[in-house]
Amino acid sequence: MAADMDAEMQNKLMQFQQVQQQVQVIAQQKYQIDVQVTEIEKTMDELDKVKKGAEIYKSVGTILVRNDDKDTLKKELEEKKETLEIRIKTLTKQEKTLREMHQNLQEELTKAFQKEQA
């Protein structure tokens, strides 16, 4: 029975570590997307300051392409921002679920270790 308990504890410990890593990955992804959203917001602010008829360039891959249609460019940026914000909401939900799992596993492991020590 002790061997079963040890195997179960090892399994829970592995799950705990995996969930912890997943939370870290999601937090990193959210941070990167937040940076992109901030960059888009700054770009949109700068576009608002550009006078009519000014040359505007858009990054396409590794080159810059002239784009005279400021409104279309702003619309593209807004759509990209909305998509990124939806992704952030999804990641936030995943993070919450994983944090709850992490907390539950931590409690289970703590109880199991305390029983073992007694």
N, C-alpha and C positions, 0 to 999 in steps of 0.2 A: 504494500500500500504506500510506503514511503517513496518508492521509486515512481509510482504513478503521480504522487503529489509533486515530486521533483520535476517530472516531465511536464506536468501541467503548469507549474510555476515558470519553467523555462519557456514554455510556449507563450504564456502571458507576458513574460519579460520581453520576448522577441516582438510580440504585438505592440507592447508599450513603446519600444524603441522605433518600430516602423511608423507608428502613428506620430511620434515626436518628429521624425524626419519629414513626414508628409506635411505636418503643420509648418515646419521651417520652409519647405519648398513653396507652399502656398503663400506664406508671408512674403517670400522673396518675389514671387510672381506679382502679387498685389503691389509691392513697392515699385517694380519696374513699370507696371501699367499706370500707377499714379504719376510717375515721372513723365510718361508719354502724354497723359491728360494735361498735366501742367504745361508741358511744351506746346501742346495744341492751343491751350488757352492763351499763352503768351503770343503765339503766332497770330491768333485771331485778333488780339488786342492791337498788334502791330499793323495788321491789315486794315483795321478801322482807322488808323492814323494816316494811311497812304492816300495821297490825293488822287483824284480822278485823272487818268491818263498816265500815271506813273508806271514804270516798268516793274512787273512782278514776275518772279521766277519761282518755279515749283520743282522740288527735288523728285526726280524719277530715277530710281536705282542709284547709279553713281554719277548721274549728270543733272544739270539744272536746265529746265525747259521754260521758255518764256510763256507766261499765261496772262493774257490781258483781261480775262473775265474774273474779276475780283469776287463777284457774287457767287459764281459757281465754285470757286476755290473755297470760299467761306462755307458753302453748303457741304462740300466734300469733307472739310475739317470737322464740321458739326456732326456729320454722320459717323465719322471715325471716332469722335469723342463719345457719342452715344453708345457705340458698339463697345468701346473700352469700359465705359461705366457699367454696362450690363455685365461684362466679364468680371468686373470688380465685385458686383453684387453676388454673382455666382460663386466666386472664390470666397467671399465673406461667409456665405452659407456653408460651404464645404469646410472652411476653417472652424466655424462654430461647431459643426457636427464632430469634427476630428478632435477638437479641444474637449468636448464632452466625453468622447470615447477615451481620450487620454486621462481625464480626471477619474473616470470609472475604473480604468485599469490600474491607475495609481492607488486608488482606494482598495481594490481587490488585492493588489500586491502587498500593500501595507498590512492589511488584515492577515494575509497568509504568513507574512514574515513574523508578525507578532505571535501568531499561534505556534509557529515553529520555535520561537524563542521561549515560549512558556513551558 
